[in-house]
């Protein structure tokens, strides 16, 4: 049992140095998974506008929202993930990655 705990602890310490990249990649994956639904929602809301204006607003809004999400949300996710101790960080990251895989599979 001590071998498992020490392995999980060392993997958590290793993953802690990459939490910036991990949180950014989680946000990017969520944007990829739910970006089409967001775009569909915006298209529906902007459907009454002129074609050129609708396309221009859709491009600007999607670009602004996705850029804002990529810039704003990763530090908060990093802070939330880094609050776990070294015995729980790596299992939590595995659970998050498995849940992202399940969500991606359901969306596909």
ABEGO torsion letter per residue (X at the ends): XAAAAAAAAAAAAAAAAAAAAAAAAAAAAAAAAAAAAAAAAAAAAAAABBAAAAAAAAAAAAAAAAAAAAAAAAAAAAAAAAABBAAAAAAAAAAAAAAAAAAAAAAX
